[in-house]
């Protein structure tokens, strides 16, 4: 549940951290260490991260600690309260957002979502690409020995 906190040890293994202040300090200090993978594909960024909190809201089963999302690379200005803030929009489709119980699942899911982004950003209209003519392989030259006289 959300009241249980998790960190990654020096080997990248999940470890429960009961002390809220130690957990918060770990997140602050290791800010760049809980991102698992990040890839840019055209105008999108696929990001998989360690959440540090259990996102299994049912209270049954294993903790859900990893998440993959797809963001637009460009920033958009929005008004939040009295001030403007830059944000990056996410792709709000089911196949572009996933959560996982293990790092292995997260890495596999990241790769699957990357493939989905690539296939969804490719042109949908087939393009005629000329097929080059095959280049004939050179014929080996066999020299016959001259008779020595």
N, C-alpha and C positions, 0 to 999 in steps of 0.2 A: 504494500500500500504506500501511499505518498508520505507517510510518516517515517518510513525507513529510508535511510540515506546510504548511497553506495559511492565508492571511489575506485580508481584503478591503481593497483600496486605498481612497483617499478617494472614488473614483467608484463603489465597490461592486463592482469587478471582482476576480475571484479572482487571487491572486498566490502563487506558491510561496515559502515562507519556510524556507530551509535551517537557520537558526540557531534551535535549540530555545528558548533563553532569550528571543529577540525574539518568537517565536511565542507563548510563554506570557505574556509581558508584553502583547502585543497583545490576547490573549483577556481578560486581567484588566482592562486599561484600557478596552477597547471592549465591555464586558460587555453593554450595551444596544444595540449596533449590529449584532450578527450574528443577531438575530431578524428574519426577513423579514416575516412576517405573523402576527398573533394575533387571533383572533375568538372571542367568547363566543356560544354558542348554547344557550339554556336552561341546563341544568346541566352543559354541556360547554364545553371550551375547545379550539379547533383552533389548533395552534402549528406554524409552519414556521420552521426555523432553519438557519443555516450551521454545519456540523459542524467544519470546520477540519482534519479528518483524513479521508483516503481510506477510505471504507467499502466499497470494491470489493475484497473479500477474495480474489478469484480471481487478482489480479495481472495480469489481461489486460483491455484496454479502458480506457475513460476513468475518471477518478476519480469516485467518488460522494461528493458534498460537502454535500448538502442533505437535510433530513428533515422530514416532516410526521407529527405524532402528535396523537391526541385524548386529552385528560385530563378526568377528572371535576373539577369546580370545588371540591367539598368535599374537605377533608383528612381522612385516616384516620391514626389513631395505630397504629404498629407498634413492636415491640420489636426493636431492632438491637443485638446484644451485650447490654450491661448497661443500656442506656438506651432510653427511648421516643423515637420520632422521628415527625414529621408527614410524610406523603407524600400525593401525589395519584395515584390509580390511572389507568392508561391503559385505553383500550378495546382489548382484545386480539383484534381481528379483522383479517383481511387487507386489507379495504377501508378501514380507518381508520389505517393505518400505511404510509408509502411513503418511499422514498429516491430521489434524483435526481442527475443529473450536472450540470445547469445551473440557474441561478436561474430562467430562463424556465419550465423543466419544473416546478420547485418551485412557482412561482406558480400555474401551471395546475392542478397536482395539489392544491394547497391549496384552490382553488375547488371542484374535484370532490369532495374530502372534505367540505367544508362542505355541499355539496348532499346528500351521503349522510347526514350527521348530521341535517340538517333533515328529510329524508324519513324517517329512522328514529325521530325523536322526535315526529313528528306522530301524532295518534290514528289507529289502524288501523281503527276502526269509523267508517263514514260517518256524518256528522251531518247531519240535515235542517236546512237553513238556509232560512228563508222568503225567497222572491224578492219584492222590493218591486214594487208595481204601477208601471207606467211613468207618469211624470208627463206629461200632455199639454202640448205646446208652446203657448205663448200665440199666439192668432190676432192678427196685426197689424191694427191699426185704421187704415183708410185714410180720411182726411177728404176730403170733396169740397169744392172751393172754393165759396163762396157768391157768387151773382151780385151784383155791385156795381151799384146803380142810383141 
